[in-house]
Amino acid sequence: MAMDEQSGSAGWADKVFTSINVLIMIATFCAVVIAWQWFDMRNQIGKLQIELASRLAAAESYNHESRQRVAQALEAERVAEVRLGILERKMADSQSQQVALEEMYQELARNRDESALAEVEQVLLIANQQLQLAGNVRAALIALQNVDSTLQRMNRPQLNPIRNVINRDIDRLKSMPYADIVGVSMHLDSVLNRVDSMPLAMEAHPRPVPRKAGKPSGGSLWMTFGREAWEDIKQLVKIQNMEKEEVPFLPPSQAYFLRENLKLRLLSARLALLAHDQGAFREDLKLAQQWIGQYFDVNAQDTREALATLRQIYGSEIAIDRMDINDSLNAIHDFRASGARGVK
């Protein structure tokens, strides 16, 4: 029994020892595994720390760069705001200057148009006076056409009614019979310029008859002397056929007044021409022709030309109806007056 108990105790002790050895081996293995895992984990943690440090450094660098970019962006924004403020002020100044320029341009345009309209009214006023006083239809027609061209260049629709009135006056003047007042007046001037150079009838002398050249065919010396003496005596006496019953003899003073009265008669004819008085015009020309034919040498060239000119213009038609362009003048005046009231 005792032996069995000892052997049993020894076997249990071996089992226990064996178990302890197994446990020690297991513990050692576990320790090794744990040590390896710890070492491996430490390495991984080290790598993670290194990677985290590099990432933190990169993040810090990125953050620093971001802060710099943010600062630059803020600075750029500040500069942009300053520039925007400057641009806004400049734009406001530009707009105010543009408004001022537009107002100045409109004022200049109004002044220019007003000056042009004032000039147009003055031209029409002068043309109307010429038409009423002198009957100068051509000058009035030219003035109306120039005024219409001026209004057309102004290119304002408000002026179209005025242009319509002007065109009606132009058509009315074109339909009138034409009287060449200027041409007839020039002919009268040519006659006036010849008055002082026209010789009087009492101043006309016959042309001397030239002596026949050559030696007489025969006769004695006494006959030759007598013939020459007779030729000399004939030169002392002049016989002239004046083809008139009586040639008026005028002293120098009356001859002067004759020429002056003839000039006055021609000037009276010019006044009748400007007044379009057909009867007075022809009466003055008729008397002027009678005086020239009675008192002046009708064989002289100046006298012939003067008489021919007077006969030519005697049949000229100078009587025309009185006309005016008051419609055009009133249209311009009313437009200017309405514009002045609108400005006020």
LUMKOLSE-385754 format. One record per residue (C-alpha): residue number from 1; residue in three letters; y, z, x. Coordinates in Angstrom, 3 decimals, decimal comma, always signed. Layout:
<rs>
{r NUM; "ALA"; {Y; Z; X}},
...
</rs>
This chain:
<rs>
{r 1; "MET"; {+0,000; +0,000; +0,000}},
{r 2; "ALA"; {+2,262; +0,896; +2,726}},
{r 3; "MET"; {+1,372; -2,264; +4,527}},
{r 4; "ASP"; {+1,955; -4,300; +1,478}},
{r 5; "GLU"; {+5,252; -2,606; +0,958}},
{r 6; "GLN"; {+6,312; -3,299; +4,571}},
{r 7; "SER"; {+5,223; -6,878; +4,409}},
{r 8; "GLY"; {+7,010; -7,219; +1,148}},
{r 9; "SER"; {+10,187; -5,741; +2,613}},
{r 10; "ALA"; {+9,993; -8,052; +5,586}},
{r 11; "GLY"; {+9,606; -11,112; +3,359}},
{r 12; "TRP"; {+12,545; -10,087; +1,201}},
{r 13; "ALA"; {+14,590; -9,504; +4,329}},
{r 14; "ASP"; {+13,719; -12,979; +5,550}},
{r 15; "LYS"; {+14,676; -14,413; +2,276}},
{r 16; "VAL"; {+17,882; -12,512; +2,347}},
{r 17; "PHE"; {+18,571; -13,626; +5,907}},
{r 18; "THR"; {+17,704; -17,126; +5,031}},
{r 19; "SER"; {+19,960; -16,961; +2,028}},
{r 20; "ILE"; {+22,698; -15,541; +4,177}},
{r 21; "ASN"; {+22,274; -18,311; +6,692}},
{r 22; "VAL"; {+22,358; -20,857; +3,947}},
{r 23; "LEU"; {+25,454; -19,225; +2,534}},
{r 24; "ILE"; {+27,027; -19,171; +5,997}},
{r 25; "MET"; {+26,235; -22,841; +6,483}},
{r 26; "ILE"; {+27,553; -23,628; +3,042}},
{r 27; "ALA"; {+30,657; -21,564; +3,755}},
{r 28; "THR"; {+31,063; -23,209; +7,131}},
{r 29; "PHE"; {+30,667; -26,639; +5,548}},
{r 30; "CYS"; {+33,112; -25,716; +2,868}},
{r 31; "ALA"; {+35,494; -24,389; +5,474}},
{r 32; "VAL"; {+35,193; -27,586; +7,450}},
{r 33; "VAL"; {+35,687; -29,661; +4,344}},
{r 34; "ILE"; {+38,608; -27,516; +3,328}},
{r 35; "ALA"; {+40,027; -27,711; +6,854}},
{r 36; "TRP"; {+39,629; -31,474; +6,891}},
{r 37; "GLN"; {+41,152; -31,782; +3,450}},
{r 38; "TRP"; {+43,996; -29,502; +4,509}},
{r 39; "PHE"; {+44,550; -31,529; +7,644}},
{r 40; "ASP"; {+44,378; -34,747; +5,712}},
{r 41; "MET"; {+46,677; -33,361; +3,046}},
{r 42; "ARG"; {+49,063; -32,220; +5,753}},
{r 43; "ASN"; {+49,060; -35,650; +7,258}},
{r 44; "GLN"; {+49,684; -37,171; +3,859}},
{r 45; "ILE"; {+52,386; -34,612; +3,197}},
{r 46; "GLY"; {+53,909; -35,465; +6,593}},
{r 47; "LYS"; {+53,820; -39,161; +5,764}},
{r 48; "LEU"; {+55,279; -38,405; +2,359}},
{r 49; "GLN"; {+58,002; -36,343; +4,009}},
{r 50; "ILE"; {+58,726; -39,120; +6,479}},
{r 51; "GLU"; {+58,741; -41,729; +3,699}},
{r 52; "LEU"; {+60,814; -39,424; +1,508}},
{r 53; "ALA"; {+63,217; -38,847; +4,389}},
{r 54; "SER"; {+63,528; -42,579; +5,015}},
{r 55; "ARG"; {+63,986; -43,197; +1,327}},
{r 56; "LEU"; {+66,521; -40,390; +1,162}},
{r 57; "ALA"; {+68,320; -41,904; +4,142}},
{r 58; "ALA"; {+68,226; -45,323; +2,520}},
{r 59; "ALA"; {+69,410; -43,807; -0,750}},
{r 60; "GLU"; {+72,175; -41,992; +1,089}},
{r 61; "SER"; {+73,188; -45,179; +2,838}},
{r 62; "TYR"; {+73,067; -47,037; -0,479}},
{r 63; "ASN"; {+75,052; -44,260; -2,120}},
{r 64; "HIS"; {+77,607; -44,388; +0,700}},
{r 65; "GLU"; {+77,845; -48,151; +0,385}},
{r 66; "SER"; {+78,077; -47,781; -3,390}},
{r 67; "ARG"; {+80,857; -45,255; -3,001}},
{r 68; "GLN"; {+82,665; -47,625; -0,651}},
{r 69; "ARG"; {+82,215; -50,470; -3,123}},
{r 70; "VAL"; {+83,362; -48,217; -5,944}},
{r 71; "ALA"; {+86,404; -47,249; -3,883}},
{r 72; "GLN"; {+87,065; -50,899; -3,078}},
{r 73; "ALA"; {+86,579; -51,780; -6,728}},
{r 74; "LEU"; {+88,974; -49,010; -7,743}},
{r 75; "GLU"; {+91,483; -50,203; -5,164}},
{r 76; "ALA"; {+91,074; -53,796; -6,303}},
{r 77; "GLU"; {+91,465; -52,652; -9,899}},
{r 78; "ARG"; {+94,614; -50,765; -8,970}},
{r 79; "VAL"; {+95,997; -53,803; -7,125}},
{r 80; "ALA"; {+95,003; -56,009; -10,057}},
{r 81; "GLU"; {+96,748; -53,655; -12,458}},
{r 82; "VAL"; {+99,860; -53,739; -10,270}},
{r 83; "ARG"; {+99,722; -57,530; -10,080}},
{r 84; "LEU"; {+99,042; -57,727; -13,799}},
{r 85; "GLY"; {+102,072; -55,570; -14,431}},
{r 86; "ILE"; {+104,144; -57,784; -12,161}},
{r 87; "LEU"; {+102,789; -60,896; -13,900}},
{r 88; "GLU"; {+103,523; -59,401; -17,303}},
{r 89; "ARG"; {+107,087; -58,625; -16,224}},
{r 90; "LYS"; {+107,456; -62,095; -14,771}},
{r 91; "MET"; {+105,984; -63,605; -17,923}},
{r 92; "ALA"; {+108,379; -61,580; -20,031}},
{r 93; "ASP"; {+111,258; -62,721; -17,807}},
{r 94; "SER"; {+109,985; -66,293; -17,983}},
{r 95; "GLN"; {+109,745; -66,132; -21,761}},
{r 96; "SER"; {+113,241; -64,716; -22,021}},
{r 97; "GLN"; {+114,504; -67,403; -19,634}},
{r 98; "GLN"; {+112,656; -70,052; -21,631}},
{r 99; "VAL"; {+114,240; -68,790; -24,830}},
{r 100; "ALA"; {+117,639; -68,804; -23,146}},
{r 101; "LEU"; {+117,035; -72,310; -21,785}},
{r 102; "GLU"; {+115,944; -73,537; -25,206}},
{r 103; "GLU"; {+119,066; -72,053; -26,744}},
{r 104; "MET"; {+121,194; -73,636; -24,008}},
{r 105; "TYR"; {+119,443; -76,979; -24,491}},
{r 106; "GLN"; {+119,940; -76,821; -28,235}},
{r 107; "GLU"; {+123,571; -75,903; -27,704}},
{r 108; "LEU"; {+124,011; -78,760; -25,230}},
{r 109; "ALA"; {+122,236; -81,128; -27,602}},
{r 110; "ARG"; {+124,498; -80,025; -30,438}},
{r 111; "ASN"; {+127,564; -80,407; -28,229}},
{r 112; "ARG"; {+126,383; -83,809; -27,000}},
{r 113; "ASP"; {+125,674; -84,999; -30,519}},
{r 114; "GLU"; {+128,977; -83,586; -31,709}},
{r 115; "SER"; {+130,816; -85,364; -28,894}},
{r 116; "ALA"; {+129,003; -88,605; -29,684}},
{r 117; "LEU"; {+129,808; -88,267; -33,392}},
{r 118; "ALA"; {+133,455; -87,497; -32,594}},
{r 119; "GLU"; {+133,615; -90,610; -30,410}},
{r 120; "VAL"; {+131,952; -92,655; -33,154}},
{r 121; "GLU"; {+134,469; -91,403; -35,709}},
{r 122; "GLN"; {+137,361; -92,261; -33,375}},
{r 123; "VAL"; {+136,004; -95,785; -32,819}},
{r 124; "LEU"; {+135,615; -96,329; -36,561}},
{r 125; "LEU"; {+139,128; -94,984; -37,191}},
{r 126; "ILE"; {+140,666; -97,430; -34,689}},
{r 127; "ALA"; {+138,586; -100,322; -36,041}},
{r 128; "ASN"; {+139,646; -99,449; -39,600}},
{r 129; "GLN"; {+143,314; -99,423; -38,580}},
{r 130; "GLN"; {+142,929; -102,793; -36,830}},
{r 131; "LEU"; {+141,190; -104,193; -39,885}},
{r 132; "GLN"; {+143,843; -102,990; -42,312}},
{r 133; "LEU"; {+146,901; -103,763; -40,196}},
{r 134; "ALA"; {+145,873; -106,903; -38,333}},
{r 135; "GLY"; {+142,843; -108,055; -40,330}},
{r 136; "ASN"; {+140,782; -108,154; -37,130}},
{r 137; "VAL"; {+137,381; -108,595; -38,747}},
{r 138; "ARG"; {+135,591; -109,452; -35,510}},
{r 139; "ALA"; {+136,759; -106,283; -33,753}},
{r 140; "ALA"; {+135,711; -104,167; -36,746}},
{r 141; "LEU"; {+132,325; -105,895; -36,846}},
{r 142; "ILE"; {+131,727; -105,297; -33,136}},
{r 143; "ALA"; {+132,775; -101,650; -33,529}},
{r 144; "LEU"; {+130,345; -101,124; -36,425}},
{r 145; "GLN"; {+127,467; -102,733; -34,513}},
{r 146; "ASN"; {+128,167; -100,565; -31,438}},
{r 147; "VAL"; {+128,321; -97,444; -33,606}},
{r 148; "ASP"; {+124,991; -98,347; -35,237}},
{r 149; "SER"; {+123,402; -98,776; -31,791}},
{r 150; "THR"; {+124,785; -95,385; -30,702}},
{r 151; "LEU"; {+123,368; -93,643; -33,772}},
{r 152; "GLN"; {+120,024; -95,368; -33,223}},
{r 153; "ARG"; {+119,836; -94,055; -29,641}},
{r 154; "MET"; {+120,525; -90,511; -30,882}},
{r 155; "ASN"; {+117,211; -90,756; -32,835}},
{r 156; "ARG"; {+118,036; -88,221; -35,527}},
{r 157; "PRO"; {+116,619; -88,731; -39,035}},
{r 158; "GLN"; {+119,669; -87,004; -40,508}},
{r 159; "LEU"; {+121,791; -89,967; -39,390}},
{r 160; "ASN"; {+119,809; -92,576; -41,360}},
{r 161; "PRO"; {+122,061; -92,364; -44,466}},
{r 162; "ILE"; {+125,091; -92,968; -42,239}},
{r 163; "ARG"; {+123,402; -95,977; -40,644}},
{r 164; "ASN"; {+122,660; -97,370; -44,101}},
{r 165; "VAL"; {+126,360; -97,148; -45,032}},
{r 166; "ILE"; {+127,357; -98,769; -41,727}},
{r 167; "ASN"; {+124,884; -101,622; -42,231}},
{r 168; "ARG"; {+126,313; -102,232; -45,703}},
{r 169; "ASP"; {+129,793; -102,511; -44,205}},
{r 170; "ILE"; {+128,448; -104,870; -41,518}},
{r 171; "ASP"; {+126,920; -107,152; -44,161}},
{r 172; "ARG"; {+130,154; -107,052; -46,141}},
{r 173; "LEU"; {+132,245; -108,044; -43,101}},
{r 174; "LYS"; {+129,829; -110,829; -42,178}},
{r 175; "SER"; {+130,173; -112,319; -45,662}},
{r 176; "MET"; {+133,965; -112,602; -45,323}},
{r 177; "PRO"; {+135,602; -115,946; -44,438}},
{r 178; "TYR"; {+136,477; -116,037; -40,758}},
{r 179; "ALA"; {+140,105; -116,468; -39,665}},
{r 180; "ASP"; {+140,653; -117,117; -35,965}},
{r 181; "ILE"; {+143,700; -114,909; -35,631}},
{r 182; "VAL"; {+143,323; -114,543; -31,873}},
{r 183; "GLY"; {+143,004; -118,292; -31,284}},
{r 184; "VAL"; {+146,026; -119,142; -33,429}},
{r 185; "SER"; {+148,025; -116,415; -31,698}},
{r 186; "MET"; {+147,120; -117,918; -28,305}},
{r 187; "HIS"; {+148,335; -121,333; -29,475}},
{r 188; "LEU"; {+151,621; -119,771; -30,577}},
{r 189; "ASP"; {+151,940; -118,131; -27,156}},
{r 190; "SER"; {+151,458; -121,512; -25,462}},
{r 191; "VAL"; {+154,287; -122,978; -27,562}},
{r 192; "LEU"; {+156,501; -119,997; -26,798}},
{r 193; "ASN"; {+155,909; -120,494; -23,085}},
{r 194; "ARG"; {+157,030; -124,155; -23,372}},
{r 195; "VAL"; {+160,314; -123,502; -25,176}},
{r 196; "ASP"; {+162,355; -122,976; -22,007}},
{r 197; "SER"; {+160,876; -126,051; -20,313}},
{r 198; "MET"; {+161,351; -128,498; -23,215}},
{r 199; "PRO"; {+164,401; -130,742; -22,606}},
{r 200; "LEU"; {+167,019; -131,169; -25,325}},
{r 201; "ALA"; {+167,564; -134,538; -26,947}},
{r 202; "MET"; {+171,107; -134,796; -25,540}},
{r 203; "GLU"; {+169,699; -134,318; -22,022}},
{r 204; "ALA"; {+167,420; -137,345; -22,245}},
{r 205; "HIS"; {+168,396; -140,295; -19,951}},
{r 206; "PRO"; {+167,013; -143,819; -19,863}},
{r 207; "ARG"; {+165,047; -144,843; -16,850}},
{r 208; "PRO"; {+167,012; -146,951; -14,358}},
{r 209; "VAL"; {+166,037; -150,634; -14,228}},
{r 210; "PRO"; {+165,066; -151,495; -10,670}},
{r 211; "ARG"; {+166,900; -154,391; -9,042}},
{r 212; "LYS"; {+164,989; -157,518; -8,453}},
{r 213; "ALA"; {+164,308; -157,918; -4,803}},
{r 214; "GLY"; {+164,691; -161,109; -2,980}},
{r 215; "LYS"; {+167,421; -163,568; -2,085}},
{r 216; "PRO"; {+169,024; -165,694; -4,801}},
{r 217; "SER"; {+167,655; -169,150; -4,892}},
{r 218; "GLY"; {+171,042; -170,870; -4,600}},
{r 219; "GLY"; {+174,794; -170,710; -5,063}},
{r 220; "SER"; {+177,845; -170,136; -2,941}},
{r 221; "LEU"; {+178,856; -166,952; -1,248}},
{r 222; "TRP"; {+181,383; -166,205; -3,977}},
{r 223; "MET"; {+178,747; -166,561; -6,669}},
{r 224; "THR"; {+176,457; -164,219; -4,786}},
{r 225; "PHE"; {+179,243; -161,669; -4,381}},
{r 226; "GLY"; {+180,114; -161,882; -8,072}},
{r 227; "ARG"; {+176,499; -161,438; -9,114}},
{r 228; "GLU"; {+176,096; -158,312; -6,986}},
{r 229; "ALA"; {+179,369; -156,919; -8,280}},
{r 230; "TRP"; {+178,150; -157,454; -11,841}},
{r 231; "GLU"; {+174,922; -155,596; -11,083}},
{r 232; "ASP"; {+176,904; -152,684; -9,716}},
{r 233; "ILE"; {+179,141; -152,660; -12,801}},
{r 234; "LYS"; {+176,062; -152,598; -15,071}},
{r 235; "GLN"; {+174,774; -149,519; -13,245}},
{r 236; "LEU"; {+177,933; -147,661; -14,254}},
{r 237; "VAL"; {+177,267; -148,110; -17,986}},
{r 238; "LYS"; {+173,991; -146,923; -19,579}},
{r 239; "ILE"; {+172,933; -148,053; -23,036}},
{r 240; "GLN"; {+170,187; -146,021; -24,765}},
{r 241; "ASN"; {+168,538; -146,316; -28,162}},
{r 242; "MET"; {+167,834; -142,760; -29,305}},
{r 243; "GLU"; {+165,977; -143,944; -32,441}},
{r 244; "LYS"; {+168,044; -141,465; -34,427}},
{r 245; "GLU"; {+171,074; -141,756; -36,550}},
{r 246; "GLU"; {+172,867; -139,020; -34,646}},
{r 247; "VAL"; {+171,991; -137,066; -31,538}},
{r 248; "PRO"; {+173,312; -133,508; -31,816}},
{r 249; "PHE"; {+175,471; -132,476; -28,926}},
{r 250; "LEU"; {+175,285; -128,770; -28,118}},
{r 251; "PRO"; {+177,336; -126,817; -25,618}},
{r 252; "PRO"; {+175,338; -124,707; -23,117}},
{r 253; "SER"; {+175,884; -121,475; -25,037}},
{r 254; "GLN"; {+174,589; -122,988; -28,281}},
{r 255; "ALA"; {+171,649; -124,570; -26,449}},
{r 256; "TYR"; {+170,691; -121,095; -25,225}},
{r 257; "PHE"; {+170,855; -119,663; -28,740}},
{r 258; "LEU"; {+168,879; -122,641; -30,064}},
{r 259; "ARG"; {+165,992; -121,861; -27,738}},
{r 260; "GLU"; {+166,184; -118,149; -28,574}},
{r 261; "ASN"; {+166,238; -118,860; -32,323}},
{r 262; "LEU"; {+163,219; -121,118; -31,902}},
{r 263; "LYS"; {+161,413; -118,302; -30,097}},
{r 264; "LEU"; {+162,338; -115,908; -32,894}},
{r 265; "ARG"; {+160,990; -118,370; -35,449}},
{r 266; "LEU"; {+157,689; -118,583; -33,550}},
{r 267; "LEU"; {+157,543; -114,788; -33,269}},
{r 268; "SER"; {+158,140; -114,590; -37,013}},
{r 269; "ALA"; {+155,202; -116,951; -37,465}},
{r 270; "ARG"; {+153,088; -114,619; -35,349}},
{r 271; "LEU"; {+154,057; -111,637; -37,500}},
{r 272; "ALA"; {+153,156; -113,628; -40,606}},
{r 273; "LEU"; {+149,857; -114,480; -38,902}},
{r 274; "LEU"; {+149,076; -110,810; -38,273}},
{r 275; "ALA"; {+150,084; -109,991; -41,836}},
{r 276; "HIS"; {+147,906; -112,854; -43,134}},
{r 277; "ASP"; {+150,920; -114,238; -45,028}},
{r 278; "GLN"; {+149,926; -117,890; -45,372}},
{r 279; "GLY"; {+153,192; -119,021; -47,007}},
{r 280; "ALA"; {+155,550; -117,404; -44,500}},
{r 281; "PHE"; {+153,375; -118,579; -41,603}},
{r 282; "ARG"; {+153,532; -122,231; -42,656}},
{r 283; "GLU"; {+157,234; -122,039; -43,504}},
{r 284; "ASP"; {+158,037; -120,728; -40,012}},
{r 285; "LEU"; {+155,892; -123,426; -38,388}},
{r 286; "LYS"; {+157,532; -126,113; -40,529}},
{r 287; "LEU"; {+161,039; -125,036; -39,515}},
{r 288; "ALA"; {+159,983; -124,809; -35,854}},
{r 289; "GLN"; {+158,677; -128,386; -35,977}},
{r 290; "GLN"; {+161,907; -129,585; -37,612}},
{r 291; "TRP"; {+164,049; -127,907; -34,969}},
{r 292; "ILE"; {+161,973; -129,301; -32,131}},
{r 293; "GLY"; {+162,026; -132,790; -33,611}},
{r 294; "GLN"; {+165,785; -132,640; -34,235}},
{r 295; "TYR"; {+167,152; -130,964; -31,115}},
{r 296; "PHE"; {+164,552; -131,608; -28,381}},
{r 297; "ASP"; {+163,402; -134,716; -26,571}},
{r 298; "VAL"; {+160,249; -135,728; -28,405}},
{r 299; "ASN"; {+159,289; -138,104; -25,583}},
{r 300; "ALA"; {+158,925; -135,284; -23,067}},
{r 301; "GLN"; {+155,387; -134,092; -22,374}},
{r 302; "ASP"; {+156,069; -130,400; -23,089}},
{r 303; "THR"; {+157,706; -131,292; -26,403}},
{r 304; "ARG"; {+154,828; -133,560; -27,437}},
{r 305; "GLU"; {+152,258; -130,904; -26,606}},
{r 306; "ALA"; {+154,239; -128,220; -28,452}},
{r 307; "LEU"; {+154,504; -130,370; -31,576}},
{r 308; "ALA"; {+150,815; -131,260; -31,412}},
{r 309; "THR"; {+149,887; -127,571; -31,152}},
{r 310; "LEU"; {+152,101; -126,630; -34,101}},
{r 311; "ARG"; {+150,620; -129,408; -36,251}},
{r 312; "GLN"; {+147,112; -128,250; -35,272}},
{r 313; "ILE"; {+147,609; -124,608; -36,282}},
{r 314; "TYR"; {+149,701; -125,474; -39,357}},
{r 315; "GLY"; {+146,524; -126,081; -41,380}},
{r 316; "SER"; {+144,793; -122,871; -40,251}},
{r 317; "GLU"; {+143,663; -120,575; -43,050}},
{r 318; "ILE"; {+144,842; -117,064; -42,271}},
{r 319; "ALA"; {+144,973; -115,512; -45,747}},
{r 320; "ILE"; {+142,050; -113,099; -46,246}},
{r 321; "ASP"; {+141,476; -110,221; -48,607}},
{r 322; "ARG"; {+142,371; -106,778; -47,363}},
{r 323; "MET"; {+139,288; -104,841; -46,337}},
{r 324; "ASP"; {+138,421; -101,489; -44,866}},
{r 325; "ILE"; {+135,431; -99,548; -43,556}},
{r 326; "ASN"; {+136,364; -96,289; -45,240}},
{r 327; "ASP"; {+132,775; -95,777; -46,448}},
{r 328; "SER"; {+131,407; -95,589; -42,901}},
{r 329; "LEU"; {+134,335; -93,486; -41,732}},
{r 330; "ASN"; {+133,925; -91,029; -44,627}},
{r 331; "ALA"; {+130,149; -90,808; -44,035}},
{r 332; "ILE"; {+130,677; -89,787; -40,382}},
{r 333; "HIS"; {+133,460; -87,364; -41,329}},
{r 334; "ASP"; {+131,387; -85,688; -44,061}},
{r 335; "PHE"; {+128,360; -85,357; -41,768}},
{r 336; "ARG"; {+130,452; -83,680; -39,063}},
{r 337; "ALA"; {+132,069; -81,370; -41,598}},
{r 338; "SER"; {+128,679; -80,328; -43,016}},
{r 339; "GLY"; {+127,353; -79,725; -39,486}},
{r 340; "ALA"; {+130,359; -77,538; -38,667}},
{r 341; "ARG"; {+129,816; -75,480; -41,808}},
{r 342; "GLY"; {+126,112; -75,113; -40,936}},
{r 343; "VAL"; {+126,966; -73,773; -37,485}},
{r 344; "LYS"; {+129,340; -71,235; -38,927}},
</rs>
